[in-house]
Amino acid sequence: MSVPGYQLFHPSDIATSTDRLPVVTFGNGSYATFEQYEELLRHLASWGFVVVVADSSVTGDGTEILSAARYVLAQNHNLESVFHDRIDVDHVAAVGHSQGAGGAVNASADSHGLITSTAVLDLPDPWWVTRPVDVIDVAQLTGPVFYLAGADDPVSTAIPQAAYHAVTPGPAASGRLRGVGHNWPADGGGFRGYLTAWLHFTLTGDADAAGAFVGPDPELLSDPLWDGTAVKGW
């Protein structure tokens, strides 16, 4: 559904279900619109999330991503909204690609705990940031964060990505998908499975999804399709 400033995706049975659904607020990459990620956003909604994306391709400072989350949370109290009493206001994730990945970090850091989980796809290396308001400081994150990048991505390279993981103060996971560059299919391509698992783990406590990241043998660490994998903090 479209509302001024935002596009929203939700499970088709939201009107009849009594479930309260976690929120995913998504940040577009530079010069991108939601249509370039629509298959992925619809996929996430099909797994029980309310997904919101701001109509913006300049998302690096995080304000649009955070505002989108606040918009959805406000609808939980709107008697005329399809989201009335359907939102799990305590579980919100920020997700983004490229510039939107930096925006997701900034939105989470600036949310004062409203955003409880973060996942970033192809977070740019620090020197790609050109506006002071877009500066990425992952040390300000308080909730769990998942760093996903393509192993062949010239914008998100191995050493800076490892450094992001290392200085993250809380729980974190990271990995680089082999054979993938900075852009990928609209359905999320090879990122989709672990991203969905991360959101289910961190937003709903799904024990099966948790096995990808925690426990004695996290699946991510032994997956041959991924390089530079690491987990910490649990």
Disulfide bonds with the S-S distance in Angstrom:
none
